[in-house]
Structure formats: C-alpha cells, structure tokens
Amino acid sequence: MKSSISIVLLLLAFCSKGSAQLVPNLGGQRAGISALQFLKIGIDGRGAALGEAVVANSQDAASLFWNPAGIALAQGNSVMVSHAEWLVDLKHDFVGATYKLSQADALGVSIISLATDDMEITTETRPFGTGEYFRYSDLALGLTYARRMTDRFAFGATVRYVRESLHLLRIETVLIDLGTYYDIGLGGMRFGVVVSNFGSDVSPKGDIALFSGERVNSFQSFSPPTVFKIGFAFDPYADESQKISSSVQLNHPNDNAEQVRIGVEYSWREWLYLRLGVKRTIGESILGRDTKSRDDYSLGMGARVSLGFTTAQFDYGYTNFNELGGAHRVSLSMSY
C-alpha cells in the first residue's frame, strides 16, 4: 500500500504547476504533427468515465483498444458494442469480440468507425452548394492475439488496417499495438504498458483540382498518432459487498504534451458502478481547469446483470471538453 501511494503522489507531483515542477511541459510544441486522430478516441463508456486510465484495469472486449494483453486475462468470451455522439455531429462506433482459444491464449477482432453525414460541396464560385455531396469517414479493422505467459504476466498484439477518406482523398496503412500486463500480486495491484498506433508515416492518395485548374496528386506525409502508455491500478478497499478501484496512468504521445490520467471506480455488489476520471497535462495544476488540454474530467456509471446464458453490462461515460461542450458514450458488453 505504501508503494502504491508513493507512485500516485509522484505522478501528481509531475502534474502540478510551480517552480518545483519535476517534468516541464515540453510536448505542446509537437501538436498537429500526426494524422489519423480518430485512433485516439476512447471506445467505451467505462473507459471514458475513468478518464481513459485503463491500460492496467481492463480485461474484456474493450481491451482490444486499450491494452491487447487484457483479453488473455478474461475468464470467457465477450462481445462489446458502443456508440458516441461525438463532437461537431460526428458519430463514433465500436464493435469487438474476443474468443478464448485455451486457458492461456485468446483471439479478438474489432471495428472502429468515425463518420459524418453527407455534406454538400461548396466552391469559391458556388458558395451555396454545387448539388454534389461528400462525406468524411474513418475505419479501423483490428485482429488481436494475446497469451498469458504465466499466472501473473500477459502479452498481446493487435494488427490494425486503417483507412481515412475525405471525398477524393484517402489514407490507408497498417498499424500495430503492443501491450503487456503484470499482476503484482499484492493488494490487487496491476501494472500495464502499451504502445499504440505504431507504424510508418502516411500521406493522402488521390487527385484533386484546384480553383486555378491545376491538378494535385502529391501530398505531405505525417506520422501516425503513436502513444506510449504506462498505467498502475490497485484496490484500496474491498469487502463482501463494496469495492473501490483506482488507476493512475501516464501517456506520452508523439504529437502533444505528456498527460496524467486518474480514474476511480466504486462498485456495489458487483452490479452497480460509479466512476470518475481526471486528466491533466504535465505542467497544469491538478485542481481547476486544464488550459492545455481539450478535455479535463469525466464521469459515468454502469450496471451488470446476469441473464442466465450471459452476463450483460451497460456503461455510460460523459467527457467534458473545455471549449466544445461534452461527449456522451454508451456501451453494452456480454460475456459467456
């Protein structure tokens, strides 16, 4: 318990503002250097409510996104669907399923989609529309394999085909997620490390005509949104009917400043869950508004019900965005 408290205090010190700050905010200057930003959107209500601090605290189909090693820890098979009414009328959806090949091995598949409704094309000479329509869409198809190497350590990997389309232009590539999970074996302490969206630079393909009549088919390349995540979770309190789980996570993205994420979950009789999450950019105060981040806090709840042939869990998460309002996410998972 003393070691876990020390880790939490150390991460909070990283995040606090002041002259004694241990880690300065040096990553903000990297903003805007990567493509395929939809791969950074959380996929389920539980993860969203916990501030996305779940790389060491996820063992169901949501692990296909958060930490591929997690699917090897599940007791059985699972299916999850989720939906979010995202910002600026975007629709974000996720479908994932896991299957236990053996006690140690698991396989999973996942689909992530982000899309707009059809929008009318406008030009310099026809600002009220040309009568033609286009849409923006993102798609990611993932295949995951995970293995429990020992009773405490698991490893997983995801190979993901990614496509982004905007009218006549598109980006296509293959990215990899790698994740590990370690059960410390003391007080429910867990430890997770993930590298997500690792791959080569990408650039749009296609042919467009400028207003001058010139045609362009060569574009600048950008890196994918690679993120290194390290998380720690433990259960400070548990009895026969109640349990409190907490998690702390440090994210190091290639296109922004480092962030500390903190999540707390209260469960009652393993069927009702209340959750709260906080996100802070390195260099920002742990209290108050995070002026360097698009979102700062989240909250939500969940319920689990046994239906005989399966156990169903419904989760809801709300994320506050400082300038753009909020986003609501709902997810339904079933295990069998």
C-alpha positions as CSV (number, residue, x, y, z in Angstrom):
1,M,0.0,0.0,0.0
2,K,2.8,2.4,0.8
3,S,4.4,1.8,-2.6
4,S,1.2,2.4,-4.4
5,I,0.5,5.7,-2.6
6,S,4.1,6.8,-3.4
7,I,3.5,6.2,-7.1
8,V,0.3,8.2,-7.0
9,L,1.9,11.1,-5.2
10,L,4.9,11.1,-7.6
11,L,2.6,11.3,-10.7
12,L,0.6,14.1,-9.1
13,A,3.9,16.0,-8.5
14,F,4.7,15.6,-12.2
15,C,1.4,17.2,-13.0
16,S,1.4,20.1,-10.5
17,K,2.3,23.6,-11.5
18,G,5.0,25.6,-9.8
19,S,8.7,26.3,-9.7
20,A,9.4,22.9,-8.2
21,Q,7.8,21.1,-11.2
22,L,9.7,17.9,-11.9
23,V,8.7,17.5,-15.5
24,P,8.2,20.6,-17.6
25,N,5.6,20.9,-20.4
26,L,7.8,20.4,-23.5
27,G,5.4,18.5,-25.7
28,G,2.8,21.1,-26.6
29,Q,5.0,22.3,-29.4
30,R,4.5,18.9,-31.1
31,A,0.7,19.4,-31.6
32,G,-0.6,18.9,-35.1
33,I,2.2,16.7,-36.5
34,S,0.3,13.4,-36.8
35,A,-2.6,12.1,-38.8
36,L,-5.5,9.6,-38.1
37,Q,-6.5,11.4,-34.9
38,F,-9.7,9.2,-34.6
39,L,-7.5,6.4,-33.3
40,K,-7.1,8.4,-30.0
41,I,-10.8,8.5,-29.3
42,G,-11.8,6.2,-26.4
43,I,-14.3,3.5,-27.4
44,D,-16.4,2.6,-24.3
45,G,-18.4,4.2,-21.6
46,R,-16.4,2.7,-18.7
47,G,-13.0,3.8,-20.1
48,A,-14.3,7.2,-20.9
49,A,-15.7,7.7,-17.4
50,L,-12.4,6.6,-15.8
51,G,-10.5,9.3,-17.7
52,E,-9.2,6.5,-20.0
53,A,-6.8,5.4,-17.2
54,V,-7.5,1.7,-18.0
55,V,-4.4,0.1,-19.6
56,A,-3.9,-1.7,-16.2
57,N,-7.6,-2.1,-15.5
58,S,-9.3,-3.7,-18.5
59,Q,-10.0,-7.4,-19.1
60,D,-12.9,-7.6,-21.5
61,A,-13.5,-6.8,-25.2
62,A,-12.6,-3.1,-24.5
63,S,-9.1,-4.3,-24.1
64,L,-8.9,-4.7,-27.9
65,F,-8.5,-1.0,-27.9
66,W,-6.9,-0.1,-24.5
67,N,-4.4,-3.0,-24.0
68,P,-4.4,-6.1,-26.2
69,A,-2.9,-8.2,-23.3
70,G,-6.1,-7.8,-21.4
71,I,-8.1,-10.3,-23.4
72,A,-5.9,-13.1,-22.3
73,L,-7.0,-12.4,-18.7
74,A,-10.8,-12.8,-19.3
75,Q,-12.4,-15.9,-17.9
76,G,-14.5,-16.4,-21.0
77,N,-15.6,-15.0,-24.4
78,S,-17.0,-11.5,-24.8
79,V,-18.7,-9.1,-27.2
80,M,-19.0,-5.3,-27.0
81,V,-20.8,-2.6,-29.0
82,S,-20.5,1.1,-28.2
83,H,-21.7,4.4,-29.7
84,A,-20.8,8.0,-29.1
85,E,-22.4,11.2,-30.4
86,W,-19.0,12.8,-30.9
87,L,-18.2,16.5,-31.3
88,V,-19.4,18.5,-34.4
89,D,-22.0,15.9,-35.3
90,L,-19.5,13.1,-35.8
91,K,-20.7,9.5,-35.0
92,H,-18.2,7.1,-33.4
93,D,-18.9,3.4,-33.2
94,F,-17.0,0.3,-32.0
95,V,-17.7,-3.4,-32.3
96,G,-15.4,-6.0,-30.7
97,A,-15.4,-9.7,-29.9
98,T,-12.9,-12.0,-28.1
99,Y,-12.6,-15.8,-28.1
100,K,-10.6,-17.9,-25.7
101,L,-8.5,-20.4,-27.7
102,S,-7.3,-22.0,-24.5
103,Q,-6.8,-21.1,-20.8
104,A,-3.7,-19.1,-21.9
105,D,-4.5,-17.9,-25.4
106,A,-7.1,-15.5,-26.8
107,L,-8.1,-14.1,-30.1
108,G,-10.1,-10.9,-30.9
109,V,-11.4,-8.8,-33.7
110,S,-12.6,-5.2,-33.7
111,I,-14.1,-2.5,-35.9
112,I,-13.8,1.3,-35.2
113,S,-15.8,3.8,-37.3
114,L,-16.0,7.6,-37.2
115,A,-18.1,9.3,-39.9
116,T,-20.2,12.4,-40.7
117,D,-23.5,12.6,-42.6
118,D,-23.4,13.7,-46.2
119,M,-22.3,17.3,-46.7
120,E,-22.9,19.5,-49.8
121,I,-19.8,20.5,-51.7
122,T,-19.2,24.3,-52.0
123,T,-16.6,26.1,-54.1
124,E,-15.3,29.6,-54.5
125,T,-17.8,30.4,-57.3
126,R,-20.7,28.4,-55.8
127,P,-20.6,29.1,-52.0
128,F,-24.2,27.8,-51.5
129,G,-23.5,24.4,-52.9
130,T,-22.9,22.6,-56.2
131,G,-25.6,20.0,-55.8
132,E,-22.9,17.3,-55.2
133,Y,-22.2,15.7,-51.8
134,F,-19.3,14.2,-49.9
135,R,-18.6,12.7,-46.5
136,Y,-15.7,12.2,-44.2
137,S,-15.2,8.7,-42.7
138,D,-12.6,6.7,-40.8
139,L,-12.4,2.9,-40.5
140,A,-10.1,0.6,-38.5
141,L,-10.2,-3.2,-38.6
142,G,-8.1,-5.0,-35.9
143,L,-7.0,-8.5,-35.3
144,T,-5.6,-9.2,-31.8
145,Y,-3.8,-12.1,-30.3
146,A,-2.9,-12.4,-26.6
147,R,-1.2,-15.0,-24.4
148,R,-1.0,-15.4,-20.7
149,M,2.7,-16.3,-20.3
150,T,2.5,-17.0,-16.5
151,D,-0.3,-16.7,-13.9
152,R,0.8,-13.0,-13.5
153,F,2.1,-11.8,-16.9
154,A,0.3,-11.5,-20.2
155,F,1.3,-10.1,-23.6
156,G,-0.8,-9.1,-26.6
157,A,-0.6,-7.5,-30.0
158,T,-3.0,-6.0,-32.5
159,V,-2.5,-5.6,-36.2
160,R,-4.9,-2.9,-37.5
161,Y,-5.8,-1.9,-41.0
162,V,-6.7,1.8,-41.1
163,R,-8.4,3.9,-43.7
164,E,-9.4,7.6,-43.7
165,S,-11.5,9.1,-46.6
166,L,-12.3,12.6,-47.4
167,H,-14.1,12.9,-50.8
168,L,-11.4,12.2,-53.4
169,L,-8.6,11.7,-50.9
170,R,-7.8,8.7,-48.7
171,I,-5.1,7.4,-46.4
172,E,-4.5,3.7,-46.0
173,T,-2.0,2.0,-43.7
174,V,-1.4,-0.8,-41.2
175,L,-0.5,-0.1,-37.6
176,I,0.4,-2.2,-34.6
177,D,-0.5,-2.1,-30.9
178,L,1.7,-3.9,-28.3
179,G,0.6,-4.4,-24.7
180,T,1.8,-6.1,-21.5
181,Y,0.0,-6.7,-18.2
182,Y,1.5,-7.7,-14.9
183,D,-0.3,-8.7,-11.8
184,I,1.9,-7.7,-8.9
185,G,0.0,-10.0,-6.5
186,L,-0.3,-7.6,-3.6
187,G,-3.5,-5.8,-2.7
188,G,-4.9,-6.2,-6.2
189,M,-2.0,-4.2,-7.7
190,R,-1.7,-4.3,-11.5
191,F,0.7,-2.8,-14.0
192,G,0.3,-2.3,-17.7
193,V,2.4,-0.9,-20.6
194,V,1.1,-0.2,-24.1
195,V,2.5,1.2,-27.3
196,S,-0.4,2.0,-29.6
197,N,-0.7,3.1,-33.3
198,F,2.9,2.2,-34.1
199,G,3.8,2.4,-37.8
200,S,5.3,4.3,-40.7
201,D,4.4,7.8,-41.9
202,V,1.3,8.2,-44.0
203,S,0.2,10.6,-46.7
204,P,-3.1,11.1,-48.6
205,K,-3.6,9.5,-52.0
206,G,-5.9,10.8,-54.7
207,D,-6.2,13.6,-57.3
208,I,-7.8,16.9,-56.8
209,A,-8.3,20.0,-59.0
210,L,-7.5,23.5,-57.6
211,F,-9.6,26.6,-58.4
212,S,-6.8,27.6,-60.9
213,G,-7.3,24.3,-62.8
214,E,-4.0,22.8,-61.6
215,R,-4.2,19.2,-60.5
216,V,-2.5,18.0,-57.3
217,N,-1.7,14.3,-56.5
218,S,1.3,14.6,-54.2
219,F,0.8,15.5,-50.5
220,Q,2.9,15.9,-47.3
221,S,3.3,12.8,-45.1
222,F,2.6,12.7,-41.4
223,S,3.3,10.2,-38.6
224,P,0.5,8.1,-37.1
225,P,-0.6,9.1,-33.6
226,T,1.7,6.8,-31.6
227,V,1.2,6.8,-27.9
228,F,3.3,5.2,-25.1
229,K,1.2,4.5,-22.0
230,I,2.2,3.2,-18.6
231,G,-0.5,2.5,-16.0
232,F,-0.8,1.3,-12.4
233,A,-4.1,0.1,-10.7
234,F,-4.9,-1.1,-7.3
235,D,-7.9,-1.7,-5.0
236,P,-7.6,0.4,-1.8
237,Y,-10.8,-1.0,-0.3
238,A,-12.8,-4.2,-0.8
239,D,-15.3,-6.2,1.3
240,E,-18.1,-8.6,0.5
241,S,-20.4,-6.0,-1.0
242,Q,-18.3,-3.0,-1.9
243,K,-15.1,-2.3,-3.7
244,I,-13.1,0.8,-4.7
245,S,-10.6,0.5,-7.6
246,S,-8.2,3.3,-8.6
247,S,-5.8,3.7,-11.5
248,V,-3.1,6.2,-12.5
249,Q,-1.7,6.4,-16.0
250,L,0.9,8.4,-17.8
251,N,0.5,8.9,-21.6
252,H,3.4,10.0,-23.8
253,P,2.0,10.9,-27.3
254,N,4.2,11.8,-30.2
255,D,2.1,14.8,-31.0
256,N,1.4,16.6,-27.8
257,A,2.5,17.0,-24.2
258,E,2.5,14.2,-21.6
259,Q,-0.7,13.7,-19.7
260,V,-1.5,12.1,-16.3
261,R,-4.9,10.3,-16.1
262,I,-6.5,9.3,-12.8
263,G,-9.6,7.1,-12.5
264,V,-11.7,5.9,-9.5
265,E,-14.4,3.2,-9.6
266,Y,-16.8,2.3,-6.9
267,S,-18.8,-1.0,-7.2
268,W,-21.7,-2.2,-5.1
269,R,-22.4,-6.0,-5.1
270,E,-20.7,-6.2,-8.5
271,W,-23.8,-4.9,-10.3
272,L,-23.8,-1.1,-9.8
273,Y,-20.7,1.0,-10.7
274,L,-20.0,4.7,-10.2
275,R,-16.9,6.2,-11.9
276,L,-14.9,9.4,-12.0
277,G,-11.9,10.4,-14.1
278,V,-9.4,13.3,-14.2
279,K,-7.0,14.2,-17.0
280,R,-4.1,16.7,-16.5
281,T,-1.4,17.8,-18.9
282,I,2.1,17.9,-17.4
283,G,2.6,21.4,-16.1
284,E,-1.0,22.1,-15.3
285,S,-2.5,22.3,-11.8
286,I,-4.2,19.1,-10.5
287,L,-7.1,21.3,-9.4
288,G,-9.1,23.6,-11.6
289,R,-9.2,23.8,-15.4
290,D,-6.6,22.2,-17.6
291,T,-5.8,25.0,-20.1
292,K,-3.5,22.9,-22.3
293,S,-5.9,20.0,-22.9
294,R,-9.1,19.7,-24.9
295,D,-10.8,17.7,-22.1
296,D,-10.2,17.6,-18.4
297,Y,-12.7,15.5,-16.4
298,S,-15.2,12.7,-16.9
299,L,-17.8,10.7,-15.0
300,G,-20.2,7.9,-15.5
301,M,-21.9,4.8,-14.2
302,G,-22.5,1.1,-15.1
303,A,-24.7,-1.8,-14.3
304,R,-24.2,-5.6,-14.6
305,V,-27.0,-8.1,-14.9
306,S,-26.9,-11.9,-15.1
307,L,-29.2,-13.2,-17.8
308,G,-28.5,-16.9,-17.3
309,F,-27.0,-17.6,-20.6
310,T,-24.8,-14.5,-20.4
311,T,-23.8,-11.6,-18.2
312,A,-24.6,-8.2,-19.7
313,Q,-23.0,-4.9,-18.7
314,F,-24.2,-1.4,-19.7
315,D,-21.8,1.5,-19.2
316,Y,-22.2,5.2,-19.7
317,G,-19.5,7.9,-19.8
318,Y,-19.5,11.6,-20.1
319,T,-16.4,13.6,-21.0
320,N,-16.2,17.4,-20.6
321,F,-14.4,19.4,-23.3
322,N,-13.3,22.8,-22.3
323,E,-14.2,24.6,-25.5
324,L,-16.6,22.3,-27.3
325,G,-19.0,21.1,-24.7
326,G,-19.2,17.4,-23.8
327,A,-19.4,14.0,-25.4
328,H,-21.6,11.1,-24.3
329,R,-20.6,7.4,-24.7
330,V,-22.7,4.3,-24.1
331,S,-21.5,0.7,-24.4
332,L,-23.1,-2.8,-24.0
333,S,-20.9,-5.9,-23.4
334,M,-21.8,-9.5,-22.9
335,S,-19.7,-12.3,-21.6
336,Y,-20.3,-16.0,-21.9
